[in-house]
Amino acid sequence: MIRFDVLTLFPAIFDGFLSESILEDAINSGKLSIHLHNMRNWATDKHASMDDRPFGGGPGMVLKVSCVVPCIEAVQQMTTQKADIIMFSPQGKKYNQKLAEQLATKERLILLCGRYEGFDERVTELVEVEEVSIGDYVLNGGEVAAMVLIESVMRLVPGVLGDCDSSRFDSFSSGNRLLDCGHYTRPREFRGLGVPEVLLNGNHAEIAKWREANSLQRTASKRPDLLEDQN
Ligand SMILES: C[S@@+](CC[C@H](N)C(=O)[O-])C[C@H]1O[C@@H](n2cnc3c(N)ncnc32)[C@H](O)[C@@H]1O
């Protein structure tokens, strides 16, 4: 069981995400819980403003340390479970499957979704956070990054996927440092294209050998950097 607390200014962005498919099943069966917190509830002025102009001038607005830190502290205290805190930022550590695997072992994760120019720098001095980026590009906010993290972590929580082998053989997973092999399903032939004969013969040893070779071949052609990383 893993608990996510998501701090955001736009909780409604998560509505469809949380109410569909595997994620909804995982929540209903108690394998994970997701709690959305609107940071605006910790605003202190009558306009409920969470952001202010940057000192020194320039474009954009900055999320106020005086609202964000009390919000994090209040959320932390909602349960006694120890939480790791992730702050989404394009400047953070690059997210990957290895980090997803590490996070899947945690009891509780607090996810901080920035907006505008991001958080006042002093948030990271007052609260121990890990800054995480989902790639070298800039989003409007951390909500999409939070969904990426939640979805990739929850696949690794035991019992969430119907077949526990599904994630073990996925590309990048630590059990399989290669890309996943190619997959085929019915019909056997479509517009003149068949499927590799070996997949139809029911010989599990030969199928496993073909899949391994196919994974290696795909990795060498699509992502040779992954093979270099293993040397
Ligand atoms: C417009 S961005 C701020 C960008 C910031 N001024 C910079 O250049 O580093 C607003 C928020 O979106 C989120 N965000 C944007 N790009 C992201 C990325 N690649 N990975 C994770 N979060 C991102 C962060 O939470 C960030 O605080």
The ligand as an ORCA input file, in Angstrom:
! r2SCAN-3c Opt
* xyz 0 1
  C       6.716     26.888    -16.093
  S       7.450     25.751    -14.993
  C       8.735     26.720    -14.259
  C      10.019     26.641    -15.006
  C      11.156     27.385    -14.327
  N      11.002     28.804    -14.504
  C      12.471     26.932    -14.949
  O      12.786     27.372    -16.058
  O      13.173     26.090    -14.370
  C       6.255     25.610    -13.714
  C       6.247     24.287    -12.976
  O       5.985     23.226    -13.870
  C       6.601     22.044    -13.411
  N       7.452     21.539    -14.496
  C       7.723     22.147    -15.669
  N       8.504     21.404    -16.445
  C       8.750     20.263    -15.766
  C       9.525     19.104    -16.047
  N      10.196     18.963    -17.163
  N       9.553     18.139    -15.098
  C       8.882     18.266    -13.929
  N       8.139     19.360    -13.623
  C       8.080     20.345    -14.518
  C       7.393     22.392    -12.161
  O       6.653     22.016    -11.014
  C       7.527     23.906    -12.281
  O       7.629     24.528    -11.007
*
